[in-house]
Amino acid sequence: MQRTNNQFLVWITALLLTLLAAPVQAEDDASSYPNPHWSNSSEACLECHEKIPGRGEPLSLRFGGDIMNLCNRCHATISKDKYIHASGMVPPTQMVERMPTAFQEALEQDPQGRITCGVCHEIKYQCLSEEFYRRADNPLFHRGAPYKKRTDLCYNCHNKSEYKDKHNPHDQINDEGELMTDVCTYCHAKLPDRRKARSIADVSFEYEKLDMLCLRCHTDDAYAYGCVTGYEEDGRPIYHGDRPDEEMLARIDQHTKENILPLELITGNIFCGTCHNPHELGVQRQHKADVGADAHKRLRISKKDSHLCLGCHDEKDIREFQFGE
């Protein structure tokens, strides 16, 4: 009887977790609406407001002003693999007392005092044209940004002293020189067989778009180091991740004797791991697959004199990019 009860508890817990993890149902089809962030169009206001608010007037937000439902109308779909923090919980008193005043005031905007999207994101930054100058160093309109490190945002609420031993998925070999296999599945769908794996085609991942693995932690790094090459008209970042043409593929192939420049398995696109080696030195059994591990920025080819760029591009392409020829 005890075993049956335990099985029921496991089943009902799994069911509840599934329901809680399900995305909030959108009032409309999010794909049919433009991105309202950082937009000068007054029509964009209607994505979040029932009517365009004037200065000093009520905000008239949709969904009765429920910020989480409002954001999840679109982001439950388009950001489901990018969320790095839970929401909807009431923080403990000690945490609230630690928060800067601006964060406390944002918390008070929710009738139940819950953590919402608006606690970490200062919504008005991307609404008011006079605040648009912030976009250059705060594209995700984080409250209090820019921060020197991404985790500095977290320490507005969390006690930094409790996070000294931050998990680093690139730390893959212990002090005894042994591979820490539990770290591998942070990115891989299952533990790779190092004896048989000869290329990226021999391992598996949870995502089709492999950039998503990196952007879980390195979103701000991508903006800071130039991996974002521009913006769509709706404000979405354009990552350096297109499918290389035949000439580029030929140049990539020229490097295969010295190192490996992998492409996404399904899309064939350039991704973060094409230029950066995510492994620790010694994890890869092929020497050329190990190149770049533990190097500066984990680059597979040195960026000195644009050597990294020449792995795909010709010199004319690079000159045009650098000098706008």
Secondary structure, DSSP 8 states (H G I E B T S, - for coil): -HHHHHHHHHHHHHHHHHHHHS----SS-GGGS---TT---GGGGGGTBSS---TTS---BSGGG-HHHHHHHHHHHHTTTT--S--S----HHHHHHS-HHHHHHHHTSTT----HHHHB-GGGGTSGGGGGGGGT-TT-BTT---SSTHHHHTTTS-GGGGSS---TT--B-TTS-B-HHHHTTTBSS---TTT--SGGGS-BS-SSTHHHHHHHHHHHHHHTT-EEEE-TTS-EEES-----HHHHHHHHHTTTT------TTT----HHHHB--S-TTSSSSHHHHTTTTSGGGBSS--GGGTTGGGTS-HHHHHHHHH--
